Amino acid sequence: MTESQDMPGAGARDAPSDDQIAAVEAVLFSTDAPLTPAKIVEAADLPGRRAVNRAVEVLNERYERNDAAFRIEAIAGGYRMQTLGRHHDVLSRLFKTRSETKLSRAAMETLAIVAYRQPVLRADIEAIRGVASGEVLRGLIEKQVVKMVGRAEVLGRPMLYGTTRRFMEIFGLKDLDDLPRVEEFREAAKKAQLAREVAARDEAKSTGDDSDAEPRDAENQEDADSQG
């Protein structure tokens, strides 16, 4: 029995053949954008979504056995081949960061607020940041990581903002539930603060800050005088 035939709990009609599994691999290999199961079904001539999922499982099992540098990941409602995170440093030395993912600190702050608070009003974003954010929002919309998702049911019906599928593609998220929890950021901030405090103490010691050295020397001198 081949890998493609081994599919417990599924009918034979849903089991992709070896040729179909290879077709799924070829389709995903040919594009950088996530492909929906529907597109893969059409391109690889598969019987349905379950066959796509099984083909992906078979391919990932094969990649893992061979210790391949990539896997097929579920991203933004589709599938995409991605290099494993442990190879990031190697790739970053080879490729420059794409210009569309280069965001200023203000843009990152605004994008984070939109991601975690969406749908969110511009007024709420500005209240959190403490500064006007219209220009930054326009820049994020131009980069296609933020979009207008509707209007609030309040006086004036101001615009509501949310993230886009492109946002999930860039940050490698399957859906918004994959966003890091806020508690993780707080814990990381505490650890960073502790590390800074330890480094400051170590630096103070290395500079020879012996503020209590003189009193000890004076005390030793008094003992010597009394014995003499």
C-alpha positions, -999 to +999 in steps of 0.1 A: +000+000+000+014+034-010+014+066+011-014+080-011-037+049-004-032+050+033-061+072+044-080+058+074-116+070+077-119+082+042-135+067+011-114+055-018-128+082-040-112+109-017-078+092-017-054+111-041-032+090-064+006+094-064+003+115-096-023+138-080-001+142-049+028+151-072+005+176-090-004+193-057+033+196-049+040+211-083+011+236-080+022+248-046+059+249-056+050+272-085+036+301-065+045+323-035+008+331-027-014+308-006-037+287-028-072+279-016-082+242-016-107+250-043-079+263-066-058+232-059-087+209-066-091+225-100-055+227-109-045+192-097-078+175-108-086+162-074-120+148-062-124+174-034-111+193-004-104+161+016-081+149-011-062+182-010-058+179+028-046+143+025-021+152-002-007+179+020-004+155+049+014+129+028+038+155+014+046+170+048+052+135+062+076+129+033+094+162+039+098+155+076+112+120+070+137+135+046+145+164+069+135+189+042+140+226+048+103+234+041+068+223+049+033+231+034+015+254+059-021+266+062-019+303+056-047+329+051-073+303+041-050+284+018-018+264+015+017+276+008+052+261+009+073+278+036+109+274+047+113+263+083+120+290+108+153+275+118+167+286+084+156+322+088+192+335+095+205+318+064+178+333+042+181+367+057+217+369+047+208+359+012+178+381+006+170+417+016+138+423+034+111+431+009+102+468+008+065+461+014+072+446+048+094+474+060+074+494+085+083+523+106+078+521+144+047+542+141+033+519+114+041+488+135+023+504+165-007+513+144-008+479+127-006+461+161-035+481+174-056+473+143-047+436+145-057+432+182-086+456+184-103+452+150-127+463+138-113+496+153-120+533+148-093+557+138-102+577+169-095+547+191-062+541+175-052+577+181-064+576+217-042+546+223-011+560+205-017+596+217-010+611+182-028+616+149-026+584+129-044+592+096-012+594+075+001+561+090-032+544+083-032+555+047+003+541+044-008+507+058-038+507+034-014+514+005+007+484+016-025+463+016-021+452+052-050+473+065-084+479+050-117+496+057-141+469+069-173+489+075-188+518+095-195+521+132-231+524+142-225+557+160-230+594+152-214+602+119-208+565+112-170+567+112-149+541+093-138+509+109-104+493+101-092+458+101-063+437+087-062+420+053-054+386+039-021+401+028-013+409+065-017+372+073+004+362+044+033+385+054+033+375+090+027+338+083-007+335+102-033+309+095-059+331+110-062+359+136-062+333+164-025+327+156-016+362+168+007+361+199-012+366+231-008+400+248+004+382+279+034+369+259+044+405+251+041+415+288+062+386+299+088+394+273+089+430+284+094+419+320+123+397+310+139+424+289+136+449+319+152+423+342+180+417+318+187+455+315+188+458+353+212+428+356+234+443+329+235+476+346+246+460+379+273+440+362+285+471+344+287+490+377+307+462+393+331+460+363+339+498+366+352+492+401+324+508+421+338+499+456+319+525+476+323+505+508+360+498+504+373+529+522+353+523+554+366+488+556+402+501+551+397+527+578+384+502+602+414+479+596+437+509+603+420+516+636+425+480+647+462+482+638+466+514+658+450+500+689+472+469+688+503+491+684 
